[in-house]
Amino acid sequence: MKTSQEIITMIESKASEHEAIVRQVAGDVEIIRKKLAEIIQAKAAKEVLMTQTQAMMVLKDRLMFHKACILQLNDLLKEIKQ
C-alpha cells in the first residue's frame, strides 16, 4: 500500500509529464501556424492547406487533452492535501 506522500509524488510526476507534452505540442502548433501563413501567402493548392489545417486540429486536440489532464491531476492533489 502506498503512502499518501508517494501518491502525491506520483501525481505530481504525471502532471509534470503532461506539462512537458503541452510545451512540446504548443511549439508544434506554432510551427504549423507559421506554415499555414506561408501557404496562404503563396496561395498554394487547397490540398496542402487542408492537410496542414487537419494537422493543426489534431495538435490542438492533443493540447486540450493534456491541459485537461493537468487540471484533473491538480484537482486530485487539492483533494488529497485537504
Contacts in CASP RR format, 6 or more apart in sequence:
PFRMAT RR
TARGET T0000
AUTHOR 0000-0000-0000
METHOD contacts of the structure
MODEL  1
MKTSQEIITMIESKASEHEAIVRQVAGDVEIIRKKLAEIIQAKAAKEVLM
TQTQAMMVLKDRLMFHKACILQLNDLLKEIKQ
2 10 0 8 1.000
4 80 0 8 1.000
7 80 0 8 1.000
8 77 0 8 1.000
8 80 0 8 1.000
8 81 0 8 1.000
11 73 0 8 1.000
11 76 0 8 1.000
11 77 0 8 1.000
11 80 0 8 1.000
12 77 0 8 1.000
14 69 0 8 1.000
14 73 0 8 1.000
15 69 0 8 1.000
15 70 0 8 1.000
15 73 0 8 1.000
15 74 0 8 1.000
15 77 0 8 1.000
18 66 0 8 1.000
18 67 0 8 1.000
18 69 0 8 1.000
18 70 0 8 1.000
18 73 0 8 1.000
19 66 0 8 1.000
19 70 0 8 1.000
21 62 0 8 1.000
21 66 0 8 1.000
22 63 0 8 1.000
22 66 0 8 1.000
22 67 0 8 1.000
22 70 0 8 1.000
25 59 0 8 1.000
25 62 0 8 1.000
25 63 0 8 1.000
25 66 0 8 1.000
26 63 0 8 1.000
28 59 0 8 1.000
29 56 0 8 1.000
29 59 0 8 1.000
29 60 0 8 1.000
29 63 0 8 1.000
32 52 0 8 1.000
32 55 0 8 1.000
32 56 0 8 1.000
32 59 0 8 1.000
33 56 0 8 1.000
35 52 0 8 1.000
36 49 0 8 1.000
36 52 0 8 1.000
36 53 0 8 1.000
36 56 0 8 1.000
39 48 0 8 1.000
39 49 0 8 1.000
39 52 0 8 1.000
40 49 0 8 1.000
END
